[in-house]
Amino acid sequence: MKLIATAILLAALSGCEWGGYNGPVQSSTSSTTGPATAPASKPDQPTTTRGILGLPAGWELMPSATYTARQSGGDVTIKAAGQHNTGGFETKMFQSPLRIYPPQWMLAHKPPPADAMVTQAITPFEVTASFRARQPVKQVVVNDVAGRHEVNVSQGEE
């Protein structure tokens, strides 16, 4: 029986790559230098940054926010509110690629280009995401840099 289970496991794992990344990774010794990058194959090609699964290139998880969720009329709406230290950030909630219900979310932001002129003022943000639900949902999960946040869902109109 153990032999059959091992054979099934090996068959399932054949062709899988560790971490889903096929290229070399340059490790970083300092936590301030950012994520590891794959070296460019030609000097005129930009390096690619390994990001977080489910986030488009250039997006990174937000440091922190305040979360609320409400279910009304078959829709569950999650709201994230917080602030950026400067202007120019784009903020959005992305649905996690995990195929579970209720769906999980990631709060992310895209920093302004390095050469962009931005306001040097604390800039508030508020973003929402929603999904349909036939049955009452008690809790949703939102992830950011601080980790996993279990957000209780209030029911009914405001």
BELFEN-V506607 format. One record per backbone hydrogen bond with DSSP energy under -1.0 kcal/mol. CO is the residue of the C=O (numbers start at 0). NH is the residue of the N-H. If there is no record, write none. Layout:
CO_NH, CO_NH
//
This chain:
0_4, 1_5, 2_6, 3_7, 4_8, 5_9, 6_10, 7_11, 8_12, 9_13, 12_15, 16_19, 17_20, 29_32, 35_49, 36_25, 41_44, 47_37, 51_54, 55_58, 59_108, 61_144, 65_80, 67_78, 68_153, 69_76, 70_155, 71_74, 73_132, 74_71, 75_130, 76_69, 77_128, 78_67, 79_126, 80_65, 81_124, 83_122, 89_109, 91_107, 93_105, 97_99, 103_95, 104_142, 105_93, 106_61, 107_91, 108_59, 109_89, 112_115, 118_86, 122_83, 124_81, 126_79, 128_77, 130_75, 137_152, 139_150, 140_104, 141_148, 142_106, 143_146, 146_143, 148_141, 150_139, 153_70
//
